[in-house]
Amino acid sequence: DQAHFSDAQVMVEFENGNFNFTFPNPKNVSEFSMTLFKGREKKEICAFHLSKERIISKSNVTYCQTQNSSSSTTFILKNLEKKHIDVYTYCLEIFLPPPYIECCLKETYLYVQDKEDCFLLGRVPWIIIGVIIFAISCVCCVVACCLRNKNQNCESNSLEYNSEYMPMAAVNAAKKPRI
């Protein structure tokens, strides 16, 4: 049997806050490696090696993990931030059976929206609504205070007229007791 690999489309999924890059495994191959590189300079971030004796997963960063099944290999990128935006390249190396084959199959551009941006974008409408409610409350309080002060001025003025009038009222003189 000849070694066979298909130039199948990489499947990129966003699931539970993680990006999953899933690649089909080559068929009729007993030893191969898959590597995920980041950037144009192709910095290795995750690798997977399968042979008859053992399976080796290697990660040079904390945010990459590998998962393998009989039909595919998945590189899982977790807890990504804005600094992880870049081009990711998947490379396959086939060791057995001969001949040795090395190829970089796919490049995928990955854009990550920063968590702080998401937080602020979700909160902006609520912040605006809160400011509007606060402004309306302040206006209502000022109007209520003005109306209360105006009513008190009217009542105090009417009391003043009565108080000025009271001393002028006729009062019966108190009789002094005679001894």
BELZILIN-V335467 format. One record per residue. N is the residue number from 0. BURIAL is 1 if it has 16 or more other ideal C-beta (glycine too) atoms within 10 Angstrom, else 0. D_LAST is the distance of its C-alpha to the last C-alpha in Angstrom with 2 decimals. Layout:
[[N BURIAL D_LAST] [N BURIAL D_LAST]]
//
This chain:
[[0 0 147.55] [1 0 146.34] [2 1 142.83] [3 0 140.73] [4 1 137.32] [5 0 135.82] [6 0 133.94] [7 0 131.22] [8 0 127.90] [9 1 125.27] [10 0 122.40] [11 0 118.98] [12 0 116.03] [13 0 112.33] [14 0 111.00] [15 0 107.78] [16 0 107.22] [17 0 110.78] [18 1 113.85] [19 1 117.01] [20 1 120.39] [21 1 123.00] [22 1 126.71] [23 1 129.70] [24 1 131.85] [25 1 135.49] [26 0 137.94] [27 0 140.95] [28 1 139.66] [29 0 139.41] [30 0 137.62] [31 1 135.27] [32 1 132.17] [33 1 129.37] [34 1 127.14] [35 1 124.06] [36 1 123.70] [37 1 120.77] [38 0 121.06] [39 0 123.99] [40 0 124.88] [41 0 125.25] [42 0 123.16] [43 0 123.86] [44 1 120.70] [45 1 122.06] [46 1 125.51] [47 1 127.17] [48 1 130.66] [49 1 132.50] [50 0 135.74] [51 0 137.47] [52 0 136.26] [53 0 132.60] [54 0 129.77] [55 0 127.91] [56 1 124.65] [57 0 123.46] [58 1 120.36] [59 0 119.68] [60 0 116.10] [61 0 113.21] [62 1 112.73] [63 1 116.23] [64 1 117.64] [65 1 120.91] [66 0 121.69] [67 0 125.22] [68 0 126.75] [69 0 130.39] [70 0 130.18] [71 0 127.68] [72 1 125.81] [73 1 122.15] [74 1 120.31] [75 1 116.56] [76 1 114.28] [77 0 110.73] [78 0 107.43] [79 1 108.74] [80 0 106.81] [81 0 107.37] [82 0 109.65] [83 1 112.11] [84 0 112.97] [85 1 116.72] [86 0 120.18] [87 1 121.32] [88 1 125.08] [89 1 126.82] [90 1 130.19] [91 1 132.73] [92 1 135.51] [93 1 138.25] [94 1 140.17] [95 0 142.26] [96 0 144.56] [97 0 146.18] [98 0 146.07] [99 0 142.80] [100 0 140.59] [101 0 137.47] [102 0 135.48] [103 0 132.01] [104 1 131.35] [105 1 127.99] [106 0 125.24] [107 0 121.76] [108 0 118.86] [109 1 115.61] [110 0 112.25] [111 0 109.09] [112 0 105.65] [113 0 103.26] [114 0 100.67] [115 0 97.86] [116 0 98.95] [117 0 98.86] [118 0 95.40] [119 0 93.99] [120 0 95.78] [121 0 94.26] [122 0 90.74] [123 0 90.63] [124 0 89.62] [125 0 86.81] [126 0 85.58] [127 0 85.53] [128 0 83.71] [129 0 81.11] [130 0 80.52] [131 0 80.15] [132 0 77.64] [133 0 75.66] [134 0 75.64] [135 0 74.50] [136 0 71.70] [137 0 70.53] [138 0 70.55] [139 0 68.57] [140 0 65.95] [141 0 65.59] [142 0 65.25] [143 0 62.66] [144 0 60.59] [145 0 60.78] [146 0 59.70] [147 0 56.80] [148 0 55.62] [149 0 55.94] [150 0 53.85] [151 0 51.14] [152 0 51.09] [153 0 50.67] [154 0 47.84] [155 0 46.03] [156 0 46.44] [157 0 44.96] [158 0 41.98] [159 0 41.50] [160 0 41.37] [161 0 38.73] [162 0 36.70] [163 0 36.93] [164 0 35.92] [165 0 32.85] [166 0 30.72] [167 0 31.51] [168 0 30.32] [169 0 27.49] [170 0 24.31] [171 0 21.22] [172 0 18.33] [173 0 15.63] [174 0 12.39] [175 0 9.41] [176 0 6.51] [177 0 3.66] [178 0 0.00]]
//
